[in-house]
Every structure is written in structure tokens, then in C-alpha cells.
Amino acid sequence: MSQPRKILVLSVFDGFSYVAVWQAAAFLVLLLLVWFNELFDLPSMFMGRPVQPPDLVRGCLATAGVFFAAIVTIGHTYLQQRNIVCGMLTICCYCHKIRINQEVWQRIEEYIGKHSMALFTHGVCPECFDNASQEAVEASKGSVRI
């Protein structure tokens, strides 16, 4: 049975898209700075250098470099974050291990630790603590011999 095809959709409310939008805004500022420098010659404005005419070839090359860096950075960041969080995982309903492939199962803590920046500590929720305490009391009552 084939898996359904994944579709990437950008949404303003999606946290990953939010990061991508701010990265794109930063690259847009870089592009504006490149062209502002080419057209108004910032070194001559701030450092007293003689005014140079705009070099459109240099501006276009810098723009191409910024576009390439933007595509790689934004695309890689967005896809890596999506791959970390999205997707369907098969988890054992008894031991809670994650199926990596048909033969390999891995503890959920190891899987998430390997695929994200999350760190784990272990604790006992109040409900499980009460159940464990009750089982321990019942077990100790059953093992008392007279």
C-alpha cells in the first residue's frame, strides 16, 4: 500500500513558515543593501572615498549570490524542521518503541533525541504514582506470611 503524498503548504500561522518569512525578510534587506550600495555608493557617503559609478554586473552577481544563499538557507531550514516534526510514526502500544523500518524498533527517547534538539528526563505522573503505590501495597499485603 502506497503512502499518501505529502504536500508542503505555507501558512502564516505555521511556526515553521513564520521562521521562513523572517529569514526571507532578512535576505530582502541584504538585497536592498546591495543595490543601495551600488546606486548610492555607501563608501563614498560614509568614508569620504571618491564617488564611483554604479557597477551593474557586480550588483547582479551579488544579487545572484544572495538569492542562492536565501534559497538554500530558507529551503533547508524549512524542510528540516518539517521533517523533524511532521510525518507518521508507528509506535508500539505496549512498550512505546518507534518503528524505524520493518526489522528495527527504537526507544522513543532515543528516536526523538536523535531527530530533534529535545532532551529527556523521566518522572512519574500522579496517576501512575498512585497506581504503582497501590500495587506495591497490595503486593506487600499478599506476601506477608503468618
N, C-alpha and C positions, 0 to 999 in steps of 0.2 A: 504494500500500500504506500503510495507516494505521500509525502508531507505537503501541506498547503504552502503555497508560495508566500514568502514574506514581502510585504510592501512597506517601504520607508515613507512615512508621512511627517512633514514638518508641521508642528503646531506651536503656537505662541505659548500654550500652557504646558508644553512638554519641557521638562528641565533640561534635557539634552539639547533641544532646539534653542533654548534660552542661551546656553553656553555658546552654541554655534553662531547665534546672532551677534553676541558681544565680540566674538573673535572676528567675525566679518566686519563689524564696525571698526575694530582696531586696524584691520588691513585697509579699510577705506580711508582712514585717517592717514595711514602710510602713503597711499596713492595720492591723496591730496597734498601731502607734504612734498612728495617727489615732484609733482607738477608745479606747485607753488615755488619750489626752489628753482625749477627750470625757467619759469616765466619771469620771476622777480629777482632771481639771483641773491639768495639769502646771504652768502658770504660777503657780498658787496654791501649789503644793508647793515650787517652786524660787525664785520671785521675790517671794514674800510678797504677791501680789495677792489681793484678796478672792475667796472661793470662788464660782464661777459654776455654775449648774445645767447639766446636760448639754443640748446643743443637738443633737437627733437629726437635724434637717434638714441642719445643717451637716456632721454626721458622714456622713450618706448621700451628700451632694454630694461630699465629699472621697473617699469610697469609690468612687463612680462615676468620679471623675477618675483615681484610682489604677488602677482596673480598665481604663479606656480606655487609659491610658498603658502598662499591662502588656501588653495585647493587641497594641497597635501595636508596642511595642518587642520583645517576645519573638517575635511572629509575623514581623515584618520581619527581625530578625536571623537567625532560624532559616531562613526561606525564602531569604534572600540567600546565606547560607553554603551551603545545599543546592544552589542554582542554580550557584554558582561551581564546586563540586566534582563534583556529580552530572551525569549526562547522557551521552549517547553522542556522541562527536565522530568525524567522518570525517577521517582523516589520510592523506595521500599516502604510499605505501610507498617512494617514491623520494626525494622532496625534503622530506618531513615537514611539509608545509603543512597547515593545518586548513581544511576547507571551511566557509565562513560561510553561503553559500547556493549555489544552483545555478551561479552565474557567478563568485563571489568566493572566492578562496583566500587565506589569510593565513599568514605565517610563525608557527610555533608559539611562538616567543619573544614576538612581538608580541601574539598572542592571549592567552597566559597573563598577560603583563604588563598587558594591558588589563582582564582579568577577575579579577585577584587582586592581592594585595599583593606577589607574588613578584618578585624582581629576578634577572636572569640575568647570568652571566659565562660565558665559553667556555673550554674546556680540551680536552685530548686524553687519552682513556683510554689506558692502557698498550698494550692490544691494537691500537688504531688507530695509535698512535705506532709500534709495531713494524712494522705493515703499511706505513705511509707511508714509514718509513725504508728498508724492504726494497725498495719500489717505486722510491724515489729512487736507491738503489744500483744496481738493475737498469737503470734508465733511464740512469744515468751510464755504465755499462759499455757499453750499446748505442750511446751517442753518441760514444764515444772512437774517433777515426779515426787510422789509422797511415799 
